[in-house]
Every structure is written in structure tokens, then in C-alpha cells.
Amino acid sequence: MNNYDIVIIGGGPAGLSAAIYGARARLKSLVINKGSIGGLAHTTREIVNYPGYGETTGPKLMKDFKNHAEGFGAEFLKDEVLEVDLCQEEKVIKTKKGQTFTAKAVIIACGSIPRLLNIPGEMRLRGSGVAYCATCDAEFFEGEDVVVVGSGDQAIEEGMYITKYANKVTTIVLHDEGILDCNKLSAEKAFENEKMNFVWNSTIEEVIGKANVEGVKIKNIKTGESSLLTCQGIFFFVGMIPSTGFLKDSGVKMDSRGYIPVNELMETNLEGVYAVGDNRVKYLRQVVSAAGDGATAAVAAERYIEEINDFRANVLESERPVILSFFDPMVEESLAFTTLLEKVVKECGDKYKIVKVDISRKKTLAEKYGANKVPFSIVLTKGTVDKQLSCSMDTEELKVQLKA
């Protein structure tokens, strides 16, 4: 069966954490991941700031995450999600291998990928001296000269890692001398590292080489002068791009860069759809913050699914007719009508069951039943709409409608 309570798209620390919490809550949980489990964290050889681990590696930590999730019953599938339909109560996920899955809730944890500069030679020599992951490729440059592009935390920390193998690491920095975008501690360590060199006020114009990288063309942004620097490898660390392209026509709101805005519950603009980790708008992109995102989303999804199940049991399968009464806590008229409706139903001998729905929180449900404004009330019998009430504040008129 391809029906799940939660489908998690992405197997990085955020997705794995969501799988742990989802499976532990006895929700049927599936993680769909197209690459190595752990995402970018899997490529990190050294992790020293994850609580309780002291010093570990990315692959080891991510393996522990996965084992933990599997221990609670989470399922894993290596595949790529190409298409989703997330606007209905039953979410539909389609993959590259032709499989279709349905879920009550979806957690988007697809992470991000390195940004390309798209300069001459970059794509042509990718894998032949052009690299984006120091922990993956640094050892291939044993005793050679390497260039690093960027000055953020990732660039400087990865650059220092490369010095363990390379003869020299030259970092190309856009800013004036002494100014880096990384944290102060990493900057201090980099300046003290004898193998680290810096070229200030500069950018890369071209990667040079026939079959492999032989050098780079550097341009000074202040003087406009260009120069050639011989090297055997170049690592680009100039930012990340969220892997959210498959969501283009899904209805999920994204910012101009492709990141997904969420609230404190990791909820997107679509009910039952959550975004966690590096693909969401956030301040800190670390394993520990990603894990927190995943836990929050899974708990929120659990409660959302409970609400769905409760609605099915108390509304769609109710033996008594149900009055579905939509209100908005910010609209006084809707609150007043709900109070009157409860009074009239009670006077009518509790023939009906009233289920109140906050239209500001349940937009999908409101759209399903055509509740464009409040107050709005309909009568359902076994899930079928019998009639719509006029929502009159006239007690006698309301009694007539309910007795009809």
C-alpha cells in the first residue's frame, strides 16, 4: 500500500528527525530521498557542535539518525519526487521511478544545493578540479595548490579543512583586506593558518584548463586588473540554492529565492504541508536547528492528522445530523451567531450536533464547503450536505430552518 500518514521529502537531518518523531507517534511514515541519507551533513567529515556527541562525523551522525528512525518503524525509499498535489486533504506525491504515494501530511525537507557562478570553465571542468564539497574531494588535492571562492563560514571552515591535504589554499575574497563574512573564531584560525592565503577585493572570471584545472583568472574589482593564478583545484562556496524546483506549481508559497516561509509550527500556506531544514526561510542552518525543525513539524503534523481523523469520526460518520458552523474569532458577527445557534439547537432537543470551524485556521475545509465568508453554516447527514442555513440572528427564523 502506498498510503501513508506522513511522507517526508528529503533525508537530511531535518527529514530524519521528522521521521523519528512521526514514527514514534505510531504514524505510518515514509522518507523519500534521492541522494545519500543525511544530505549535506553526510558530506561533513567533522562535526563538533552537535549536543552530546563531542566530536563525530557527518556520515556517522546521519547513520545514527536513520537507525533511530528505522527503530521506530519509519520507511525509506531512494527516489526523486518530481510532482506533488498538496492542495487537497489527501496529498499526492509522484516520483521519478513512476511510483505514486498519498499522505495525510507532507513534510518538505529537500534541503539546498551549492550555488554556481556559471563562469567559463566552471561546468566544463566540474569533477576535474572544480569542486563544491571539501570533505568529499579535498584528499584528491594532496600536495597541490587549491583556490577557494567565498568568505562565509562554509568557505573559510572548508578551506581550513583543505589545508590538511593541499600545499596551499588561496581564498578569493570580494571585501577589503581583513574582512571576512565568517564568524570571528573561524577568521582568527584562518589568518593563523600558514597554508591559508587571501586575495582581497577580487572575484573569479574564468577557470582555466584543458582536461583538468590548471589555473584561474582573477579580477580585482577595484582596479579592474586581471591576473592568472596557477592551481590544480578550485572550490566554490558562494551560497546555496533551495532544492524546491519541483514545487513550482504546487501552490506552496516561496520567496524570490525559492525558500519556503513557515510559522512557528513549520506550517506552510497549505494545510497539512510543512517545510523544515535548509529549504525554509530561517536564520541558522545547522544540523541541530534542522533537527529541531523536523521534530516540530512532525508533532504539528501528528495533531493535524488527529484533527482529520476526529472530523471524519465526529462529522462525516456521525449518526446525528451535524451543523458545520464556520466562524472567525476576529469577526464579532460570526461569534454572536455561533452563540445563538448553540442556544437554539439546545432548545430543539439536541437533534443536531454542532461542530465549530475556525475559518482562519481551516482554509482548505472552508473552501471545500464554500464558506467564503462568516457566519456560514451547513447541515450534513452522513457527510452529505442537506442545506445551508441563512445564519439569521432571528431566533424564530433559525428554529424554523432547523425544524424543516
N, C-alpha and C positions, 0 to 999 in steps of 0.2 A: 504494500500500500504506500502511495506517495503522499498521503495526507498527514500533516504534522501540526502540532500546536504552534511551534516556533521554528522558522527557518532563518538561520544566521548566514548572511552572505559575507564571507571573509573569515579566515582562520588565524588572524593575528592575536595579540594579547587581549584586545577588546572582545573579539568574537569568541575566543576560548573562554574568557571569563563569563560571558553571557551564557555559553553552553554549560558551564559548571553550575551556575545558578538556576538556569532553566531546567536542566535535567534533575537537579536535586529537588526541585519543586514538583517532580513527577510529571513534567510536561514533556511530551514527545518532541525532542529537539534534534535538528539536523544542521550541521555546519557544511556549507558548500565553499570550497576553497580551490582556486585554480593553480596556485603555486605551492611552495613549501609551507608547511604548517609553521606559523609564527610570524609570517610576513617579514617586514624589515627587521624585526627583533631577531629573527632567525639568523640574519647575516652579521650580527654583532658578536664579536669574539669575547668581549669583556664587558660585563655588567656589574657595577659595584654599588649601585644605589637602589636596588630593589629590596624592600624591607625583609629582613630575616635571612637573606642569602649571603650577605657579606660580599663575596666575590664569586661570580658564576659566569657562564657563557650564555649567549642568546639561544643556541640550539638546545642546551641542557634545560634552561628555564622554560622554554616553549614546549619541550617534550614533557616536562612535569605538568604544565598546564593541560596538555592534551590528555595525558594519562588520568589526570584528576577528573576531567570531563567524561571520559570514557568509563571511568569507575562508577559514575552516577547514571550511565546509560545513554549518554549523548552519542549520536551517529555522525559519521564523517564521510564526505563524498568529494573526490577530486574531480572537479569540473568547473566550467566557467559559466556564470549567469549572463545571458545575452538579452533577455527580455523579461519584464515584470508587469503585472497588472495589480496595482496596490490600492485602487480607489474603492473597491468593494469590500464587503465584510470578509469574504473568502479571498485571500491573496493568492495570486498565481505566479509561479516562478518557472521560467523555461531556460534550459541550459544548452550549451554548445553541443553536447552529446545527444541531444534530442529528447531529454527527459523533461517531464512536467511535474511540478510539485505544487501542492496547495498548503496554505498555512493560515492560522487564525491571526498570527502576528509575525512580522518580519523585522529583523534587526540588521541594519546595513553597517557592516564592519569591513568594508573593502579596502580601507587604507589609502595610501598615496604612492606615487612613483616619482623618481627624480626628474626634475625639470631639465630640458635640453636647451642649449644655447643655439643649436642649429647653425653653427658656423661651418665654413668649408672644412672638410676633412673629418668632422666630428662623427657623423654617421658612417662614413666610409671606413674609418679605422676603429669603429666600435668593436671591442673584443680583440683588437690587435694593437693595444697600447692605450686606447681610450676606455676609461672605466668610471663607474659611479658608486662602487662599494669597496672601501678599503679592506674590510675584513674578508671580503670574497677574493680579492685579487692582489693585495699588497705583496704577498710572498712571491709572486711571479716577477717582481722587480728587484730581486736580491742583488745588491751591489750596484744598482743603476740610478740614474738621475730622474727624478719624478717632479711633475708640476701639479699643484693643487689650485683649483679655481674656486674662490669663495672665502669668506672670513667669519661665518657664523659658527655656532657651537659644533655643528656636524663637520664643517670643513677643517677647523683647527684641531679638533679631537681626532678625526680620522687621519689628518696629516701627521700628527704625532705618532699615531699607530704605524703609519707607513714608514717612519724613520727606523722602526725596528728591523726593516729589511733593506730599504733603499740607501744609497750612498749619500744622497742629498735630496731634500724636499724644498722646492721653491713655491711659495704661496703668492698668487697674484691677487692683489687687493685693490679695490676701487678707491679706498679712502686715503687720506693723508697719512704720512708716516706715524706709526704708533697706534693708529686707530683700527680696532677690530670689532666685529659685531658679536663676538662670542662673550661668554661670561668672563669675569676678571681673572678667576683662578686658572682657567684654560689659557688665557692670553699670557699670563705670567709664566706658565710652564713652557709655552711655545717659544717665548722670547729667550728662555734659558736653555732651550734645546739646541745644541750645537749643529745639528743636522737641518734645522729649520731656517730657511732664508725667506725674505719677503721682497716683493717688488710692489711699490706703492703707486697709487694714482694710475692704475693700469687695468687693462682688460685684454682678453684674448681675441685676436682677429681670425686666426686660422690654425688648424692642426696640420702639420707638415709631415709627409712620409709617403712612401710608395706602398709597400706591403705591410709595414709596421710604422708606428710613430717614431719620427726622427727629430722632431722639434716643434716649437710653437712660435707663432708670430704674435708679438706683444705690442699693444699700442698704449702710449702714455696719453691719458685723457686730458691732461693739462697742456702739454706741448704739441700733441698731435703726432709726435715722432713714433715710428715703428722700429722694432728690433727683433732679432731672431735669437731664440734661446734653445740650445740643444738639449734634448731629453729623450728618454725611451718610453715614458708613460705620462699620461695626464688624467687626473681625477677631477670630475666636475661635481661640486657641491653648491649649487646655486638655487636651491629651493626645491619644493615638492609640488606635485600636481595631484589632486584627489582623483581616485580611480572611480569616478561617478558617471562616466560617459554613458553607461547603459541605462541610466535613469533619466535621460534627456526628455523623453515623452511620457514619463511615468506619473507626473503630477506632483512629485516630490519637489518642494521649493529648494532652490540652491542659490548661493550668491554668485556674483560675477566671476569668481574664480572656480566655481564648481563645488565649494564646500557647503555642507548642509546645516542650516541653523536649527537648533533644538532648544527645548526648555529644560528646566532642571530635572525632568524625568526622562530626558533624552528623546522626547516625543517630537516627531516632525509635524508638518502641517496636515498629514494624513493619519487618521485614527488607526491604531494598531501597527504603525510603522515607526521605527526608532532608528537613530543614527548614532554610532559610537566610534571612538578612536580617531585616527588621523583624517578621516573623511568628513568630520564635522567641524563646525566653527568652534574653536577653543583656544585657550591661552597656552596651555602646556601640553606638548606632545611627547610623552614619555610612557614607558611600559606601565608604570604604576598608575598614571592617570587614565590610560586606556583600560586597564583592568577595572578601575572604578566605574568608568562609563558602562562597561559591559554588565557589571553587577546591577547598576541602577536600572538599565534598560530591561534586563531580564525580570527583575522584580516588578517593574511597571507593566511589562507585558503579561506577567502572571495575573496581576489584578485586572488588567483589561480582559483577559480571557475568562476570568471568573465572572465579570460583568456580562460577557456574551452568553455564557452558559446560564447565568441567572436569568437573563432576558428570555432565553429560549424556554426555560422551565416555567417562569412566572408569567410570561406573556403569550408566547406562541403556542404553548402546550397547556395553558390554563383551562380548567373546566368551566370557570365562570367567565362571562364576557369581561374584557379589560378595556378601561378607558386610558388611552395613552395621552397624557396631558403634557404638552411641551410648554416650558416656561424659560424665562431669562431672569436671573437674580437682579439684573440691572433695570428691568422693566417692571415698574410697580403694578401696572395693569394686569400683567400675567400672574404675579404673585397673588393679587386680590382675587382673580378668577379661580385660581387653584384652591384657595381657601374656601370660596363659595361652593365650588364643585364637591369638595370633601364633605361639606355640610349637607348638601342636597343628596348625595349618594347615601349618606348615613340615614337620612330621613326616608329614603326609598327602600330601606331594609337591607342595605348592603348587597343588592343584586349584582352590583358591579365591583370589580377590583380596580383601584386606581394605581397606575404606575406613572410617576412623575419623571420627566426627562428634561435635564438642563440643556437647552439648545446650544448654549455657548460651549459646552463640552462634547456634545454628541452630534456633530455636524453631519456625519455620514448617515446616522439614523434619521435625522431631521430631513435630509434630502430624500431618503428612501420613501418617507411617508408624506412628502410635500409640505413640510412645515416651514414655510418661507418667513413667517412672522409669528409672534406670540401675542396673546394666548392662542393656542392651537390644540384642539383635542379631537381624537377619533375613537370610535368604538370598534374593538376587534373581537371576533369569536373564533377561537382555534387558529389565530394568526391571520384570519381574513378580515379585511376592513368592511364593517357593516355600514357605518355612516360617520359623517363629520358633524360635530356639534357647532352651533353658531357662536358659542362662547359668550353668550349674553350674560350680563350681570343681573338680569331679571330672574329672580328665584323661581317664580311660577313657570316662566317660559322654559327654563332649564329642566324643571320637573317633567314638563310635557314632552320634551325631547327624549328624556331618559325612559319614560314610560311607553313611548311609541314603539 
